[in-house]
């Protein structure tokens, strides 16, 4: 029987484990099962100097409007020079007047975090309000699109001290708890985000994720559609679904206020993915 499990790492809302709490075993027996998994993840988080705390909600709203008949995935949009955004992505390197489909924009936004594609999609759906209303209708009240990427990049350009910019958090690049992002992924996996067909299409896009230096890095035995989010070295997130024939485990790992080397934080996220995959892979093998 296919079971869907949610593992929200590094936030107080986890249903399988609570990583931020500090366990004191004292004279008790060594931890077993999920308690051991939790202890292992805590050990990993302590090795990195960060506060352990995306574009997926926008993708869901785009698909909702497609199913509502407002436009089609095959519709084309033309990129103007003024549409180009800094940061991650390839569209800013293309010639203006490049023509892409809505599905192209979604794919670029998800698999390489293209900021130009993101803002063009925000414009297509009518800004942040429709995205926020959809998340509220799902009961995911911590998820909030705060503005297009253009607003964030202008704010950080105006602040000479980037560490101060990130620690103060006055201009967040979207808001969410790991738990609510995990719940949104659970909706996708269950076919309950917009529709079953739309959910399957969105997960298929996430399976094409290019960046593999975090959750999937050490994972074997599972397919792992996922979405990263970051501004290294200060912030690094990754959320995804460990997929196998018998179970699906949602993982949501958020970090913030990192003060160190970006690749070290990425590797810590990767080790969390490894711990979870090994734990459930072992359980799966033992059940056979």
C-alpha positions as CSV (number, residue, x, y, z in Angstrom):
1,X,0.0,0.0,0.0
2,X,1.3,3.4,-1.0
3,X,1.8,5.7,2.1
4,X,2.5,9.4,2.1
5,X,4.6,10.7,5.0
6,X,5.7,14.2,5.8
7,X,9.1,15.0,7.3
8,X,9.5,18.7,8.1
9,X,13.0,19.3,9.2
10,X,14.3,22.1,11.3
11,X,11.0,23.7,12.5
12,X,8.8,23.1,15.4
13,X,5.9,21.9,13.3
14,X,7.3,18.5,12.3
15,X,4.9,15.6,12.5
16,X,7.6,13.0,12.5
17,X,10.4,14.7,14.3
18,X,11.2,18.0,16.0
19,X,14.8,18.9,15.1
20,X,15.1,22.2,16.9
21,X,14.5,20.8,20.4
22,X,17.5,19.5,22.3
23,X,17.2,15.9,23.4
24,X,19.0,14.9,26.7
25,X,19.3,11.2,26.9
26,X,21.0,11.2,30.3
27,X,20.9,7.7,31.8
28,X,18.1,6.6,29.4
29,X,18.5,4.0,26.7
30,X,20.1,5.1,23.4
31,X,17.5,6.5,20.9
32,X,16.0,4.1,18.5
33,X,13.9,4.5,15.3
34,X,12.7,8.0,14.7
35,X,14.4,9.3,17.8
36,X,17.7,8.1,16.4
37,X,16.9,9.8,13.1
38,X,16.1,13.0,14.9
39,X,19.3,12.8,16.9
40,X,21.4,12.3,13.8
41,X,19.8,15.3,12.1
42,X,20.4,17.4,15.1
43,X,24.0,16.4,15.1
44,X,24.3,17.5,11.4
45,X,22.6,20.9,12.1
46,X,25.0,21.6,15.0
47,X,27.9,21.2,12.6
48,X,26.9,24.3,10.6
49,X,26.7,27.8,11.9
50,X,23.2,28.7,10.7
51,X,19.7,29.2,11.9
52,X,17.8,26.3,10.5
53,X,14.4,27.3,9.4
54,X,9.8,29.2,-2.6
55,X,8.6,29.5,-6.1
56,X,6.4,26.4,-5.8
57,X,3.2,28.3,-4.7
58,X,3.5,30.5,-7.8
59,X,3.6,27.4,-10.0
60,X,0.5,26.1,-8.3
61,X,-1.4,29.3,-9.0
62,X,-0.3,29.3,-12.6
63,X,-1.8,25.8,-13.0
64,X,-4.9,26.9,-11.2
65,X,-5.4,29.7,-13.7
66,X,-4.7,27.4,-16.6
67,X,-7.4,25.0,-15.5
68,X,-9.7,28.0,-15.0
69,X,-9.3,28.8,-18.7
70,X,-7.5,32.1,-18.3
71,X,-4.6,31.0,-20.5
72,X,-2.9,27.8,-21.7
73,X,0.5,26.2,-20.9
74,X,1.2,26.5,-24.7
75,X,0.5,30.3,-24.8
76,X,3.6,32.2,-25.7
77,X,5.0,35.4,-24.1
78,X,7.7,37.6,-25.4
79,X,10.5,38.7,-23.1
80,X,11.3,42.4,-23.1
81,X,14.7,43.8,-22.0
82,X,12.9,45.3,-19.0
83,X,11.8,41.8,-17.9
84,X,15.3,40.7,-17.2
85,X,16.3,40.1,-13.6
86,X,19.7,39.4,-11.9
87,X,20.5,36.3,-10.0
88,X,19.9,32.8,-11.0
89,X,18.6,31.8,-14.4
90,X,19.4,31.9,-18.1
91,X,16.7,34.2,-19.6
92,X,18.6,37.4,-18.6
93,X,21.3,36.2,-21.1
94,X,18.9,35.8,-24.0
95,X,18.2,38.4,-26.6
96,X,15.1,40.5,-26.0
97,X,12.0,39.4,-27.8
98,X,12.7,35.8,-27.1
99,X,9.4,33.9,-27.2
100,X,8.7,31.2,-24.6
101,X,5.6,29.3,-23.6
102,X,4.0,29.5,-20.2
103,X,5.2,25.9,-19.5
104,X,8.8,27.0,-20.5
105,X,8.6,29.8,-17.9
106,X,7.4,27.4,-15.2
107,X,10.1,24.9,-16.1
108,X,12.9,27.5,-16.0
109,X,11.5,28.9,-12.7
110,X,11.5,25.5,-11.0
111,X,14.5,23.6,-12.4
112,X,17.0,26.5,-12.4
113,X,15.2,29.1,-10.3
114,X,15.1,31.6,-13.1
115,X,14.2,35.0,-11.6
116,X,13.2,36.5,-15.0
117,X,10.8,33.6,-15.5
118,X,9.4,34.1,-12.0
119,X,8.6,37.7,-12.4
120,X,7.0,37.2,-15.8
121,X,4.8,34.5,-14.3
122,X,3.8,36.9,-11.4
123,X,2.8,39.4,-14.0
124,X,0.8,36.7,-15.9
125,X,-1.2,35.6,-12.9
126,X,-1.9,39.2,-11.6
127,X,0.8,39.7,-9.0
128,X,1.2,38.2,-5.5
129,X,-2.4,38.4,-4.3
130,X,-3.8,35.5,-6.3
131,X,-1.0,33.3,-5.1
132,X,-1.6,34.3,-1.5
133,X,-5.3,33.8,-1.7
134,X,-4.8,30.2,-3.1
135,X,-2.4,29.3,-0.2
136,X,-4.9,30.7,2.3
137,X,-7.7,28.6,0.7
138,X,-5.5,25.6,1.3
139,X,-5.0,26.6,5.0
140,X,-1.3,27.3,4.4
141,X,-1.3,30.7,6.2
142,X,2.4,31.0,6.6
143,X,3.0,30.9,2.9
144,X,3.0,34.4,1.5
145,X,4.4,35.8,-1.7
146,X,5.8,39.2,-0.6
147,X,6.5,40.6,-4.1
148,X,8.3,39.8,-7.4
149,X,12.0,39.2,-7.3
150,X,12.6,42.7,-8.7
151,X,11.6,44.3,-5.4
152,X,14.0,42.1,-3.4
153,X,16.9,42.7,-5.7
154,X,16.4,46.5,-5.5
155,X,16.2,46.3,-1.7
156,X,19.4,44.3,-1.4
157,X,21.2,46.6,-3.8
158,X,20.3,49.6,-1.6
159,X,21.9,47.9,1.5
160,X,25.7,47.8,1.5
161,X,25.9,45.3,4.3
162,X,24.4,42.1,3.0
163,X,24.8,40.2,6.4
164,X,22.7,43.0,8.0
165,X,20.2,42.8,5.2
166,X,19.6,39.1,5.8
167,X,19.7,39.1,9.6
168,X,17.3,41.9,9.9
169,X,14.9,40.3,7.4
170,X,13.1,43.5,6.6
171,X,12.6,42.5,2.9
172,X,12.0,38.8,2.9
173,X,12.0,36.9,-0.4
174,X,8.7,35.2,0.3
175,X,7.5,33.8,3.6
176,X,6.7,30.2,4.7
177,X,7.2,27.7,7.4
178,X,8.8,24.4,6.5
179,X,5.7,22.7,7.7
180,X,3.4,24.5,5.3
181,X,5.7,24.0,2.3
182,X,5.7,20.4,3.3
183,X,1.9,20.3,3.3
184,X,1.8,21.9,-0.1
185,X,4.1,19.2,-1.5
186,X,1.9,16.6,0.2
187,X,-1.0,18.1,-1.8
188,X,1.0,17.7,-5.0
189,X,1.9,14.1,-4.2
190,X,-1.8,13.2,-3.4
191,X,-3.0,14.9,-6.5
192,X,-4.9,17.5,-4.5
193,X,-3.1,20.7,-5.7
194,X,-5.5,22.2,-8.4
195,X,-6.3,18.7,-9.8
196,X,-4.7,15.3,-10.1
197,X,-3.5,15.9,-13.6
198,X,-2.1,19.4,-12.7
199,X,-0.4,17.9,-9.6
200,X,1.2,15.2,-11.7
201,X,2.5,17.8,-14.2
202,X,4.0,19.9,-11.5
203,X,5.8,17.0,-9.9
204,X,7.1,16.0,-13.3
205,X,8.6,19.4,-13.7
206,X,10.2,19.2,-10.3
207,X,11.8,15.9,-11.3
208,X,13.8,17.9,-13.8
209,X,15.5,19.9,-11.1
210,X,19.1,20.8,-12.2
211,X,20.6,21.5,-8.8
212,X,21.6,18.3,-7.0
213,X,24.0,19.5,-4.4
214,X,21.5,19.4,-1.5
215,X,18.8,16.8,-0.7
216,X,19.5,14.4,-3.6
217,X,23.3,14.4,-3.3
218,X,23.7,11.3,-1.2
219,X,20.3,9.7,-1.7
220,X,20.0,6.3,-3.3
221,X,16.9,4.1,-3.8
222,X,14.5,7.0,-4.2
223,X,13.5,9.4,-6.9
224,X,13.5,13.0,-5.5
225,X,11.6,15.8,-7.3
226,X,12.6,18.9,-5.4
227,X,13.0,22.7,-5.4
228,X,15.8,24.7,-4.0
229,X,15.7,28.3,-2.8
230,X,18.6,30.4,-1.6
231,X,20.8,33.3,-1.5
232,X,24.1,31.7,-0.6
233,X,25.9,31.8,1.7
234,X,23.2,33.4,3.9
235,X,20.2,31.3,3.0
236,X,19.8,27.8,1.6
237,X,16.6,25.8,1.4
238,X,15.4,22.6,-0.3
239,X,12.1,20.8,-0.3
240,X,11.2,17.6,-2.1
241,X,9.5,14.2,-2.1
242,X,11.4,10.9,-1.6
243,X,9.5,8.6,-4.0
244,X,9.6,4.9,-4.1
245,X,7.1,2.1,-5.0
246,X,5.7,1.8,-1.5
247,X,6.0,5.2,0.1
248,X,6.5,8.9,-0.3
249,X,8.3,11.1,2.2
250,X,8.1,14.9,2.1
251,X,11.2,16.7,3.3
252,X,11.3,20.4,3.9
253,X,14.6,21.9,5.1
254,X,15.0,25.7,5.6
255,X,18.0,27.5,6.8
256,X,18.6,31.2,7.6
257,X,21.3,33.5,9.0
258,X,24.0,31.3,7.9
259,X,27.5,32.6,8.7
260,X,30.0,30.4,7.0
261,X,30.8,28.6,3.7
262,X,27.8,28.0,1.4
263,X,28.9,24.5,0.2
264,X,29.2,23.4,3.8
265,X,25.6,24.3,4.4
266,X,24.5,22.6,1.2
267,X,26.4,19.5,2.3
268,X,24.6,19.5,5.7
269,X,21.2,19.6,3.9
270,X,22.5,16.7,1.7
271,X,23.4,14.7,4.8
272,X,19.9,15.2,6.2
273,X,18.5,13.9,2.9
274,X,20.8,10.9,3.2
275,X,19.8,10.2,6.8
276,X,16.1,10.2,6.0
277,X,16.5,8.1,2.8
278,X,18.6,5.6,4.6
279,X,16.1,5.3,7.5
280,X,13.1,4.8,5.3
281,X,15.1,2.7,2.8
282,X,16.1,0.4,5.6
283,X,12.5,0.2,6.9
284,X,11.3,-0.6,3.3
285,X,13.9,-3.3,2.9
286,X,13.1,-4.8,6.4
287,X,9.4,-5.0,5.5
288,X,10.0,-7.2,2.4
